[in-house]
Amino acid sequence: MDAEQTLLVRASAAALSLSGPLAEIPAQINKRRVLSLALTQRTAVMTAYALNAADPRSALANAAAKSTARSVRSDAESELISEAFSRAGIRHMFLKGTVLRPLYPRPEFRESVDLDILIDRERLAEAETLIGQLGYDRRQNGANDVDFVKPPSVSVELHFELFPTLYREGYEFFRDVLSRGVPETGSRLTMRPADCFAYMTLHTAKHFVGGGITLRALTDTAVFLRAHPGLENDPETKKALEAVGMTTFASTLCRLAGILYSDGGELSEEDDALLSFIITDDFMEKSDSVSAAQSGSRASLLLRRLFPSRAFMAVSVPFTRHSVLLLPAGYAVRWARFLVGKRQAELRPFVEHLRSLDPAAQRQVSAILQRCGLAKFSRQ
C-alpha cells in the first residue's frame, strides 16, 4: 500500500478502537487524495475522527458531517417504515447498514447510502403503496428489488429476493431466510448471525468482482465478528458459507480484518497487494482489471463489455430477466445507451484503458481473484 492507503487503514483502526486521533501523520501525505479515498471507501467519518478534522471549513470534516446527517435521517426513516410495515403485518428484514451501524463504536462510523429491506414477494405491491404514502417516489426496478427515493437524500431498496435466480447458490440458500428470521418488534425480523455473515460475504463477493468493494467491507467484518465471538468457526456458519460457495473468500476477509483490527500481525506481500487493490478511488479501472483478468485478453474483455452475462443484463436492462430470448433486444438497448445516450462519455476512457492494459498487472489481479476463491465467480 502507498502512504495514503496506509493512513486510511490506520485511521479506520483508530476509529474502531476509539483510541483517539492519530499521533503521527507523515508530512508528505497528499491530503487531497486522502479525502478522495475516504469518500470512495465510505470511511470519511472514521477518517475525520482519526485525523481530528473538526474544522467545519475542512473538506473532510464537511464530508463527515454530511454523511452523519444522512445516517441519522436513514435511521429515522427506517423506524417509520418498520412501523408502517408492522401495522400492515408485512414481514420485513433490514439489511447491511441498518443492522451493522449499532455494532460500530459510534453508529455514525458506519456510513450508508441507502436503506435495504427484504420483504415477502407476495406483499410487494402493498409495501410499495405504504412506501409511497411515506413520501417516497419510485425510481426503478432491479432484478430483485425496487428502488425508491425521498428528498433530499434518503433512498430505499425494497428487496423481494436477496439474490436473483441466476445466482443459484445464493438464491436457493436465502430463498426462505425470512422464515428463519429472529422476531424483533411488530413484524420486523433479523437474520440469524450465521445467515447474516453468509449474506454479507456473498454480497461483498458480488461487489468485489464488479470493482466495488471498499475498506468498509473489512470494517464491517471486524465489528460483526467482534459482536459474535467465534462465529467464523461455528459449524452453522461454516455450513452456510459452504452452501453459498464463500468459504475461501470469508476466510480471506476474516484474516485481513483480524490483522488490521483485532489480533494484529504482519501483512504478507499478497495481503498488501490485495489491500492496495481494494483501497482505490478509481473503480472503473478496478472493474476493468477484474474483467480483463477473468477474460484473459483484450479481445475477451471487449466481448464481455459488448455481450455481458445474463446476470449483469438482468440488472442493467431489467426486462431481459424474463427470458433469455430477450437478450438481443437488451444488448441493443445497452449499446444505444453508450452510442447516443447518457453513458456515451464512458466510451473513451474504456477504449484508452483497453489499450493500456498491463499483462503483469492483469496477472496480479488474476492471482488476487484465485487467492480469494473468486476466479470463476461471475459478476452481476
C-alpha positions in Angstrom: 0.0 0.0 0.0 1.1 3.6 -0.5 1.2 6.2 2.2 -2.4 7.5 1.7 -3.8 4.0 1.7 -1.9 3.1 4.8 -3.1 6.2 6.5 -6.7 5.3 5.7 -6.2 1.8 7.3 -4.6 3.4 10.4 -7.5 5.9 10.7 -10.1 3.2 10.5 -8.3 1.1 13.1 -8.1 4.1 15.4 -11.8 4.7 15.0 -12.8 1.1 15.7 -10.7 1.1 18.9 -11.8 4.7 19.9 -8.1 5.3 20.6 -8.3 9.0 19.6 -6.6 11.0 16.9 -3.5 9.5 15.3 -0.4 10.8 16.9 1.7 11.0 13.8 0.7 11.8 10.3 3.5 11.8 7.7 4.3 15.2 6.3 4.4 14.0 2.7 0.8 12.8 2.8 -1.4 14.0 -0.1 -4.4 15.4 1.8 -6.5 15.7 -1.4 -6.0 12.0 -2.2 -6.8 11.1 1.4 -10.1 12.9 1.1 -10.8 11.2 -2.3 -10.0 7.8 -0.8 -12.1 8.4 2.3 -15.1 9.4 0.2 -14.9 6.4 -2.2 -14.1 4.0 0.6 -17.1 5.2 2.7 -14.8 5.9 5.7 -15.0 9.7 5.8 -16.4 9.8 9.3 -13.9 7.4 10.8 -11.0 9.2 8.9 -12.2 12.6 10.2 -12.2 11.2 13.8 -8.7 9.8 13.5 -7.3 12.9 11.9 -9.1 15.2 14.3 -10.7 17.1 11.4 -13.2 19.2 13.3 -12.9 22.5 11.5 -16.1 23.0 9.5 -14.1 24.6 6.8 -12.2 21.3 6.3 -13.4 19.3 3.3 -13.0 16.1 5.2 -15.0 17.4 8.2 -17.7 18.7 5.9 -18.0 15.3 4.2 -18.1 13.5 7.5 -20.9 15.9 8.8 -23.0 15.3 5.7 -22.5 11.5 6.0 -23.5 11.6 9.7 -26.6 13.6 8.9 -27.6 11.2 6.1 -27.2 8.2 8.5 -29.4 10.0 11.2 -32.1 10.6 8.6 -31.9 7.0 7.3 -32.2 5.6 10.8 -35.3 7.7 11.5 -36.8 6.7 8.2 -36.1 3.0 9.0 -38.3 3.3 12.1 -41.1 4.9 10.2 -41.0 2.3 7.5 -40.9 -0.5 10.1 -43.8 0.9 12.0 -45.9 1.1 8.8 -45.0 -2.4 7.7 -45.7 -3.8 11.2 -49.2 -2.2 11.2 -49.9 -3.9 7.9 -48.4 -7.2 9.1 -45.7 -7.2 6.4 -42.7 -9.3 7.4 -39.6 -7.3 6.8 -35.9 -7.6 7.5 -33.4 -4.7 7.4 -30.0 -5.4 5.8 -26.5 -4.1 5.8 -26.0 -0.7 7.2 -29.1 -0.6 9.4 -28.0 -3.9 11.0 -24.3 -3.1 11.2 -24.4 0.5 12.4 -25.3 -0.3 16.1 -22.3 -2.7 16.2 -19.8 0.1 15.5 -18.2 2.0 18.4 -20.1 5.0 17.2 -23.1 4.4 14.9 -22.1 7.3 12.5 -18.8 5.5 11.8 -20.9 3.1 9.6 -21.8 5.1 6.5 -24.7 4.2 4.3 -26.1 5.3 1.0 -29.5 3.7 1.2 -31.8 1.5 3.2 -32.1 -2.1 2.2 -35.2 -4.0 3.3 -36.2 -7.6 2.5 -40.0 -8.4 2.3 -42.2 -11.2 1.1 -42.6 -11.0 -2.7 -46.4 -11.6 -2.2 -46.6 -8.3 -0.2 -44.6 -6.2 -2.6 -47.5 -4.2 -4.1 -48.8 -3.4 -0.6 -45.4 -2.4 0.6 -44.9 -0.1 -2.4 -48.1 1.6 -1.6 -47.0 2.2 2.0 -43.6 3.4 1.0 -45.3 5.9 -1.4 -47.5 7.1 1.5 -44.4 7.9 3.4 -43.3 10.4 0.7 -41.1 8.1 -1.5 -41.1 8.2 -5.3 -40.5 5.0 -7.2 -37.2 5.3 -9.1 -36.5 2.0 -10.9 -36.9 -1.8 -10.9 -33.9 -4.1 -10.4 -33.6 -7.8 -10.9 -34.6 -8.5 -7.3 -35.6 -5.1 -5.9 -37.5 -1.9 -6.4 -35.8 1.4 -5.7 -37.4 4.5 -4.1 -36.1 7.9 -3.2 -37.3 10.6 -0.8 -35.8 14.1 -1.0 -33.4 15.3 0.0 -31.2 12.2 0.4 -32.9 9.0 1.6 -33.0 6.0 -0.8 -34.7 2.7 -0.2 -34.1 -0.6 -1.9 -37.1 -2.9 -1.4 -35.9 -6.4 -2.0 -38.2 -9.3 -2.7 -35.2 -11.6 -3.1 -31.7 -11.3 -1.7 -30.2 -12.7 -4.9 -31.7 -13.3 -8.3 -32.2 -16.9 -9.6 -29.1 -16.6 -11.8 -27.0 -16.7 -8.6 -28.2 -20.2 -7.9 -26.5 -21.0 -4.6 -27.4 -17.6 -3.1 -30.9 -17.7 -4.4 -31.5 -21.2 -3.0 -30.0 -20.6 0.4 -31.6 -17.3 1.1 -35.0 -18.0 -0.6 -36.7 -18.7 2.8 -34.4 -16.5 5.0 -37.5 -14.6 6.3 -38.9 -17.8 7.7 -35.6 -18.4 9.5 -35.6 -14.8 10.9 -35.5 -13.9 14.5 -38.5 -11.8 15.6 -37.8 -8.3 16.9 -40.8 -5.9 17.2 -44.0 -6.0 15.3 -43.4 -7.9 12.1 -39.7 -6.9 11.9 -37.2 -9.8 11.8 -33.5 -10.0 11.9 -31.2 -12.6 10.4 -29.5 -15.3 12.4 -25.8 -14.5 12.8 -24.7 -17.4 10.5 -27.1 -16.3 7.8 -26.2 -12.7 8.1 -22.5 -13.4 7.8 -23.0 -15.6 4.8 -25.1 -12.9 3.2 -22.5 -10.2 4.0 -19.8 -12.3 2.4 -21.7 -13.2 -0.8 -22.9 -9.7 -1.2 -19.3 -8.4 -0.8 -18.1 -11.0 -3.4 -20.5 -9.7 -5.9 -19.1 -6.2 -5.5 -15.6 -7.4 -5.4 -15.7 -8.9 -8.9 -17.6 -5.8 -10.1 -14.8 -3.5 -8.7 -17.0 -2.1 -5.9 -15.6 -3.4 -2.7 -14.3 -0.9 -0.2 -12.3 -0.8 3.1 -15.8 -0.7 4.7 -16.2 -4.4 3.9 -13.3 -5.2 6.2 -14.5 -2.9 9.0 -18.0 -4.5 8.7 -16.4 -7.9 9.0 -14.4 -6.8 12.0 -17.3 -5.3 14.0 -19.6 -8.2 13.2 -17.1 -10.8 14.4 -16.4 -8.7 17.4 -20.2 -8.7 18.2 -20.3 -12.5 17.6 -17.1 -14.0 19.0 -16.2 -17.4 17.5 -18.8 -17.0 14.7 -16.3 -17.8 11.9 -15.6 -21.2 13.5 -19.2 -22.0 14.3 -20.5 -25.2 12.4 -23.7 -23.4 11.3 -21.7 -20.6 9.9 -19.3 -22.9 8.0 -22.3 -24.8 6.6 -23.9 -21.5 5.4 -20.7 -20.3 3.8 -20.2 -23.7 2.1 -23.7 -23.6 0.8 -23.2 -20.3 -1.0 -19.6 -21.1 -2.1 -17.9 -18.4 0.0 -15.7 -20.5 2.3 -12.4 -19.2 0.9 -13.5 -15.6 0.5 -14.9 -15.5 4.0 -11.6 -16.8 5.3 -9.7 -14.1 3.5 -12.0 -11.3 4.9 -11.7 -12.7 8.4 -7.9 -13.0 8.3 -7.4 -9.5 6.9 -9.9 -8.0 9.4 -8.2 -9.8 12.2 -4.8 -8.4 11.2 -6.0 -4.9 10.7 -8.4 -4.5 13.6 -8.1 -7.3 16.1 -5.2 -9.7 16.5 -2.5 -7.7 14.8 0.2 -9.5 12.9 2.2 -8.8 9.8 0.7 -8.4 6.4 2.2 -10.6 3.7 3.1 -9.2 0.3 0.0 -10.9 -1.0 -2.1 -9.2 1.7 -0.6 -5.8 0.9 -1.4 -6.3 -2.8 -4.9 -7.2 -2.0 -5.4 -4.2 0.2 -3.9 -1.9 -2.5 -6.4 -3.3 -4.9 -9.3 -2.8 -2.5 -8.4 0.8 -1.4 -8.7 2.8 -4.6 -10.5 5.8 -5.8 -10.7 4.6 -9.4 -13.5 2.0 -9.5 -13.7 1.9 -13.3 -10.1 0.9 -13.6 -10.5 -1.7 -10.9 -13.7 -3.1 -12.6 -12.0 -3.4 -15.9 -8.9 -5.0 -14.3 -11.2 -7.7 -12.9 -13.0 -8.2 -16.2 -9.7 -8.4 -18.0 -8.3 -10.9 -15.5 -11.4 -13.1 -15.8 -11.5 -12.7 -19.6 -7.8 -13.4 -20.3 -7.2 -11.0 -23.2 -8.2 -7.6 -24.6 -10.5 -9.3 -27.2 -12.2 -11.3 -24.5 -12.7 -8.2 -22.3 -14.2 -6.3 -25.3 -16.6 -9.2 -25.9 -17.6 -9.2 -22.3 -18.4 -5.5 -22.5 -20.4 -5.9 -25.7 -22.2 -9.0 -24.6 -22.3 -9.1 -20.7 -23.6 -12.1 -18.8 -27.3 -12.6 -18.4 -27.0 -11.9 -14.7 -25.4 -8.5 -15.5 -28.1 -7.7 -18.1 -30.9 -8.6 -15.7 -29.8 -5.6 -13.6 -28.7 -3.3 -16.4 -31.7 -3.9 -18.6 -34.3 -5.4 -16.3 -36.8 -6.7 -18.9 -34.2 -9.3 -20.0 -34.6 -11.2 -16.8 -37.9 -12.6 -18.0 -36.4 -14.7 -20.8 -33.1 -15.4 -22.5 -34.8 -14.7 -25.8 -34.9 -11.0 -24.8 -31.2 -10.7 -24.5 -30.6 -9.5 -28.1 -33.1 -6.7 -27.6 -31.4 -5.9 -24.2 -28.0 -5.7 -25.9 -29.4 -3.3 -28.4 -30.7 -1.1 -25.6 -27.3 -1.2 -23.8 -25.4 -0.3 -27.0 -27.8 2.6 -27.7 -27.0 4.0 -24.2 -23.3 4.1 -25.0 -23.6 5.3 -28.5 -26.2 8.0 -28.2 -27.3 8.0 -24.6 -26.2 9.3 -21.2 -23.3 6.8 -21.0 -21.6 8.0 -24.2 -18.9 9.7 -22.1 -17.7 6.3 -20.7 -16.6 5.0 -24.1 -13.4 7.0 -24.5 -12.0 6.1 -21.0 -12.8 2.4 -21.6 -11.0 2.4 -25.0 -8.0 4.1 -23.5 -7.9 1.6 -20.7 -8.3 -1.3 -23.1 -5.2 0.0 -25.0 -3.2 0.4 -21.8 -3.9 -3.0 -20.2 -0.7 -4.2 -18.5 -0.2 -8.0 -18.8 1.8 -8.1 -15.5 -1.0 -6.2 -13.6 -3.5 -8.5 -15.2 -1.7 -11.5 -13.9 -1.5 -9.9 -10.4 -5.3 -9.4 -10.4 -5.8 -13.0 -11.6 -3.7 -14.1 -8.6 -5.8 -12.0 -6.2 -9.0 -13.5 -7.5 -7.6 -17.0 -7.3 -6.4 -16.4 -3.7 -9.8 -15.2 -2.7 -11.6 -18.1 -4.3 -13.3 -15.8 -6.8 -11.6 -16.7 -10.1 -14.7 -18.2 -11.6 -17.2 -16.2 -9.7 -19.5 -14.4 -12.2 -20.1 -10.7 -11.8 -23.6 -9.2 -11.9 
